[in-house]
Amino acid sequence: MDANTVQQVTQETTKRVKKSSYKQPWMLHLMVLPAVILVFIFSYLPMSGIVMAFQDYKAALGVSGSPWVGLKHFRYMFENEYFLKITWNTLFFACSKIVLNLIIPFAFALLLNEVRNMGLKRSIQTFVYLPHFLSWVTLAGILIDMLAQTGIINQFVTHVFGIKPIFFLGDGSWFRFTIIFSDVWKEFGFNMIIFLAALSGINPALYEAAEVDGATRLQQTMSITIPSLIPMAIVVATLALGNVLNANFDQVFNLYSPLIYQQGDIIDTFVYREGLLSGQFSLATAVGLFKSTISLALIVISYRIAYKFAGYRIF
């Protein structure tokens, strides 16, 4: 069989595999149908409102009666220094969370993998991922009480180190630290599950062969465990690129105050205040449309990168 024939057979096989991958059982499509309907109703139908970004929208006139102003709100948005500031805040929060929520779960999964007592291992795993299931409304109330001037954290700092109470939620620098640290604490246990699942897929024969060759646990970790986790780390990192402009509205909204708007305000909270509180619907829609467009482009790019370098694909 010559090379052309082999190539033709390979192409035909690939086409058949791709066609068969789309022919899933009808029951699976039926199971996902309610979710598709909900997404269509609550995410796609309201998208007709994006025309407000190109109008001087007045609620009394409605979308059909409001005058068109073209790119006026987009020009104002990019010329506004405060918009550049909140964009920087959003990028700073999101990128810091993405990096730390990749490194810390990765390291913790490696450490937990070395625990030989299964009962202790499962207990630690359960304990560290439980915060993921707390809503930010509940958790914010707990953090506000703990980090207050008279809260348990400041009482500990004052009595043990003899320093003045720290204004965690009122000082811009400390607020940024609080936002990043609390998000990592809440999510790293759940993100660790991804790496633990990847660890369970490593062939035990690799470790047995390494032991026969006299490799220590550290050498096995450096030569087998970490290289085996790198593809999953690439997938997690690239897929997280789509959230670069998502700094977690729920968290920031429940913890911030006017005192730290300059250091803590993000795009989503700005859209909320301008749109729902100030009634600047057109400006808020323009900012939201800008963010959604950039996020969509980043999601497409991240999935292409994940498929190219790690062979990960959804469709």
C-alpha positions in Angstrom: 0.0 0.0 0.0 1.6 3.3 -1.1 1.8 6.5 0.8 -1.2 8.2 -1.0 -3.4 5.2 -0.3 -2.5 5.3 3.4 -3.1 9.0 3.6 -6.5 8.6 1.9 -7.6 5.8 4.3 -6.5 7.9 7.2 -8.5 10.9 6.1 -11.6 8.8 5.5 -11.2 7.2 9.0 -10.9 10.6 10.6 -14.0 11.8 8.8 -16.0 8.8 10.0 -14.8 9.3 13.6 -15.8 13.0 13.5 -19.2 12.2 12.1 -19.8 9.4 14.7 -18.8 11.8 17.5 -21.7 14.0 16.7 -24.2 11.2 16.7 -24.7 10.9 20.4 -27.6 9.0 21.8 -30.8 11.0 21.8 -31.2 10.6 25.5 -28.0 12.7 26.1 -29.4 15.5 23.9 -32.7 15.3 25.8 -30.9 15.6 29.2 -29.1 18.8 28.1 -32.2 20.3 26.5 -33.6 22.1 29.6 -30.2 23.7 30.2 -30.0 24.9 26.6 -33.5 26.3 26.9 -32.7 28.2 30.1 -29.5 29.6 28.5 -31.4 30.7 25.4 -34.1 32.5 27.5 -31.9 34.2 30.0 -28.7 34.7 28.1 -29.5 35.1 24.4 -33.0 36.6 24.3 -31.9 39.6 26.4 -29.0 40.3 24.0 -31.4 42.4 21.9 -30.8 45.1 24.5 -27.2 45.7 23.3 -28.6 48.3 20.9 -28.8 50.6 23.9 -25.0 50.9 23.7 -25.5 52.9 20.5 -28.4 55.0 21.7 -29.0 57.7 24.2 -31.5 55.4 25.9 -34.4 56.9 27.8 -36.7 54.5 29.6 -39.8 56.6 28.8 -39.0 56.4 25.0 -37.9 52.7 25.0 -35.5 51.1 22.6 -37.5 52.0 19.5 -37.9 55.7 20.4 -34.5 56.5 21.9 -32.2 58.5 19.6 -29.1 56.9 18.0 -25.7 58.3 19.0 -23.4 55.8 17.3 -20.1 55.2 19.1 -20.5 58.1 21.5 -20.6 56.0 24.7 -17.6 53.9 23.5 -15.5 57.1 22.9 -16.5 58.4 26.3 -15.6 55.0 27.8 -12.1 54.9 26.4 -11.4 58.6 27.1 -12.5 58.2 30.7 -9.5 57.7 33.1 -11.7 56.0 35.6 -12.6 53.3 33.1 -8.9 52.6 32.5 -8.4 52.4 36.3 -11.2 49.8 36.8 -10.0 47.8 33.8 -6.6 47.7 35.4 -8.2 46.6 38.7 -10.1 43.9 36.9 -7.0 42.6 35.2 -5.0 42.7 38.4 -7.6 40.8 40.4 -8.3 38.3 37.7 -4.7 37.5 36.7 -3.6 37.2 40.3 -6.4 34.8 41.0 -5.7 32.8 37.9 -2.0 32.4 38.7 -2.5 31.5 42.3 -5.4 29.2 41.7 -3.2 27.3 39.4 0.0 27.2 41.4 -1.5 26.5 44.9 -3.8 23.7 43.9 -1.0 22.1 41.8 1.4 22.2 44.8 -1.3 21.0 47.3 -2.2 18.1 45.1 1.4 17.0 45.0 1.6 17.2 48.8 -1.7 15.4 49.3 -0.6 12.7 46.9 2.2 11.8 49.3 -0.2 11.1 52.2 -0.4 7.3 52.6 -3.2 7.2 55.2 -6.4 7.2 53.0 -8.7 8.3 55.8 -6.5 11.3 56.6 -6.1 12.1 52.9 -9.9 12.1 52.2 -10.5 14.1 55.4 -8.1 16.8 54.3 -9.5 16.8 50.8 -13.0 17.2 52.1 -12.0 20.0 54.5 -10.2 22.1 52.0 -12.9 22.0 49.2 -15.9 22.7 51.5 -15.4 26.5 51.3 -16.2 26.3 47.5 -19.8 25.6 48.3 -20.3 28.7 50.5 -21.9 31.6 48.7 -20.0 34.9 48.7 -23.0 36.5 50.5 -22.5 34.2 53.4 -18.7 34.3 53.3 -18.6 38.0 53.0 -20.6 38.4 56.2 -18.1 36.1 58.0 -15.1 38.0 56.6 -16.5 41.4 57.4 -17.0 40.3 61.1 -13.5 38.7 61.2 -11.6 41.5 59.5 -13.4 44.4 61.3 -11.4 46.8 63.5 -12.6 44.8 66.5 -12.7 41.5 64.7 -10.9 38.3 65.8 -8.1 38.8 63.3 -7.2 42.3 64.4 -7.6 41.3 68.1 -5.0 38.5 67.5 -2.7 40.9 65.6 -2.9 43.5 68.3 -2.4 41.2 71.3 0.3 39.0 69.7 2.3 41.4 67.6 1.4 44.6 69.4 0.6 46.6 66.3 -2.4 48.8 65.4 -5.5 47.2 63.9 -5.4 46.8 60.2 -8.2 48.3 58.1 -8.5 45.2 55.8 -11.6 46.3 53.9 -11.1 50.1 54.0 -7.4 50.4 52.9 -6.9 49.9 49.2 -3.7 47.9 49.4 -5.1 45.6 52.1 -8.4 45.3 50.3 -6.6 43.9 47.2 -4.7 41.4 49.3 -8.0 40.4 51.1 -9.8 39.9 47.8 -7.1 37.7 46.2 -6.3 35.7 49.4 -10.0 35.0 50.2 -10.8 33.9 46.7 -7.8 31.5 46.6 -8.7 30.1 50.0 -12.2 29.5 48.9 -11.4 27.9 45.5 -8.0 26.1 45.7 -9.5 23.0 47.3 -12.0 22.5 44.6 -9.5 23.2 41.8 -7.1 20.7 43.4 -9.6 17.9 42.5 -8.7 18.4 38.9 -5.0 17.6 39.6 -5.9 14.7 41.9 -7.9 13.2 39.1 -5.0 13.6 36.7 -2.7 12.0 39.4 -5.0 9.0 39.5 -4.4 8.4 35.8 -0.7 8.0 36.1 0.5 4.5 35.3 1.7 2.9 38.6 4.2 0.8 36.6 6.2 4.0 36.1 6.7 4.4 39.9 7.5 0.7 40.3 10.2 1.0 37.6 11.6 4.1 39.3 11.8 2.3 42.6 13.6 -0.6 41.0 16.1 1.9 39.6 16.6 3.3 43.1 14.8 6.7 42.6 13.7 8.5 45.8 10.2 9.9 46.3 11.5 13.4 45.4 13.0 12.1 42.2 9.9 10.2 41.3 7.9 13.4 41.8 10.2 15.5 39.7 10.6 12.9 36.9 7.1 11.3 36.8 4.4 13.1 38.7 5.1 16.7 37.7 5.6 16.0 33.9 2.4 13.9 34.0 0.5 16.9 35.4 1.9 19.5 33.0 -0.7 18.8 30.2 -3.6 19.3 32.7 -1.9 22.5 34.1 -1.7 23.8 30.5 -5.4 23.0 30.0 -6.5 24.7 33.2 -4.3 27.8 32.5 -5.4 28.3 28.9 -9.1 27.8 29.8 -8.8 30.4 32.5 -7.7 33.0 30.0 -11.4 33.4 29.1 -12.0 34.8 32.6 -9.3 37.5 32.5 -12.0 40.2 32.6 -14.1 38.4 35.2 -12.8 39.4 38.7 -15.8 37.8 40.5 -18.6 40.3 40.9 -20.2 38.5 43.8 -17.1 38.7 45.9 -16.1 42.3 45.2 -19.7 43.6 45.4 -20.2 42.1 48.9 -16.9 43.3 50.3 -16.1 46.7 48.8 -17.2 50.1 49.8 -16.9 53.7 48.5 -13.7 54.0 50.5 -11.7 51.8 48.1 -13.4 52.4 44.7 -10.1 53.5 43.3 -8.3 50.3 44.2 -11.2 47.8 44.4 -13.8 48.8 41.7 -14.0 46.4 38.7 -15.8 46.5 35.4 -18.8 44.5 36.7 -19.4 46.6 39.8 -19.0 49.7 37.7 -21.7 48.5 35.2 -24.0 47.7 38.2 -23.7 51.1 39.7 -23.9 53.0 36.4 -26.7 51.0 35.0 -29.0 50.1 37.9 -28.2 52.8 40.5 -27.4 55.8 38.3 -29.7 55.0 35.4 -26.9 55.3 32.8 -28.2 52.4 30.8 -26.5 53.2 27.5 -23.0 53.6 29.1 -23.4 50.5 31.2 -24.5 48.5 28.1 -21.5 49.8 26.2 -19.1 48.8 28.9 -20.7 45.4 29.3 -20.6 44.8 25.5 -16.9 45.7 25.4 -16.2 43.3 28.2 -18.3 40.5 26.6 -16.6 40.9 23.2 -13.1 40.7 24.6 -14.1 37.7 26.8 -15.5 35.9 23.8 -12.3 36.4 21.8 -10.2 35.2 24.8 -12.4 32.1 25.2 -12.0 31.2 21.5 -8.2 31.7 21.7 -7.8 29.8 24.9 -9.7 26.7 23.5 -7.6 26.8 20.4 -4.4 26.9 22.5 -5.7 24.1 24.8 -6.4 21.9 21.7 -3.0 22.7 20.1 -0.8 22.1 23.1 -2.7 19.7 25.2 -5.1 17.9 22.8 -8.1 19.2 24.8 -11.4 19.8 23.0 -15.1 19.9 23.9 -16.5 19.7 20.4 
